Amino acid sequence: MYDVKGNIRQVLDSLPEGVRLVAISKYHPKEYIEAAYAEGQRIFGESHEQELRQKVDELPKDIRWHFIGHLQTNKVKYIAPYITMIEAVDSLKLLREIDKQAAKNGRVIDVLLELHIAEEETKYGLTPDALRELLKGGEWRSLEHVRICGLMMMASYVDDMEQIRSEFRLARSLFDEVKADYFADADYFCERSWGMSHDYLIACQEGSTMVRIGTTIFGPRIY
Ligand SMILES: *Cc1c(COP(=O)(O)O)cnc(C)c1O
């Protein structure tokens, strides 16, 4: 097996105070998760509902699962009973569905809003203006079963570290803007989920509170 224990120890040692690790275990077998768990890791991220459900059934109950991928509205009901955080919310429609399913389960579900800053073409994530529009609209305030805890983003997948850094900085400035405008009194709005295997050290320098790391810990994914 890949040296999961050694790798996760190294990653944890490299994180500054105040930055938490979400170990991204998608496509990796449960033995890998158990190895990380044995090192004390409790937060894991997955991006497919069925794979996640199977792992939830087989693994210790004190694991806190984050859903990190694009989530279809028709899948929300399956994860609503147990998910700790849904990281990549990029529409009001999805937010409404999470609220509805959380209510059915008598829960409040923590979510992050996903920003789209990277230059890559992707359908997912809110542009800065779309983020402002969503919050200005105000409907989210009436959704009592979701709690917006911060922002999530992925930087461009490039070698140019200065470009990556500038994208993290833009995300940070949007976080500060939104915090001041809508969440100044909300202590729970405090999460900045950015940084992956190839850029997490920069992300830490640029204000991340939560890094999402897969490959560095578990090795390459076999799809
Ligand atoms: C897969 C994935 C990660 C982890 O990527 P690595 O490069 O393996 O660290 C982080 N965030 C999201 C949203 C992902 O889908």
The ligand as a MOL file (V3000), in Angstrom:
LIG
                    3D

  0  0  0     0  0            999 V3000
M  V30 BEGIN CTAB
M  V30 COUNTS 15 15 0 0 0
M  V30 BEGIN ATOM
M  V30 1 C -10.1560 15.6240 -6.0560 0
M  V30 2 C -10.3160 16.9530 -5.4110 0
M  V30 3 C -9.3450 17.4590 -4.5210 0
M  V30 4 C -8.0390 16.7510 -4.2120 0
M  V30 5 O -7.1400 16.8950 -5.2670 0
M  V30 6 P -5.6160 16.3810 -5.1400 0
M  V30 7 O -4.9430 17.0800 -6.2630 0
M  V30 8 O -5.6430 14.9070 -5.2900 0
M  V30 9 O -5.1080 16.8180 -3.8130 0
M  V30 10 C -9.6090 18.6740 -3.9040 0
M  V30 11 N -10.7420 19.3640 -4.1390 0
M  V30 12 C -11.6850 18.9210 -4.9940 0
M  V30 13 C -12.9030 19.7340 -5.2060 0
M  V30 14 C -11.5080 17.7160 -5.6580 0
M  V30 15 O -12.4550 17.2960 -6.5010 0
M  V30 END ATOM
M  V30 BEGIN BOND
M  V30 1 1 1 2
M  V30 2 1 2 3
M  V30 3 2 2 14
M  V30 4 1 3 4
M  V30 5 2 3 10
M  V30 6 1 4 5
M  V30 7 1 5 6
M  V30 8 2 6 7
M  V30 9 1 6 8
M  V30 10 1 6 9
M  V30 11 1 10 11
M  V30 12 2 11 12
M  V30 13 1 12 13
M  V30 14 1 12 14
M  V30 15 1 14 15
M  V30 END BOND
M  V30 END CTAB
M  END
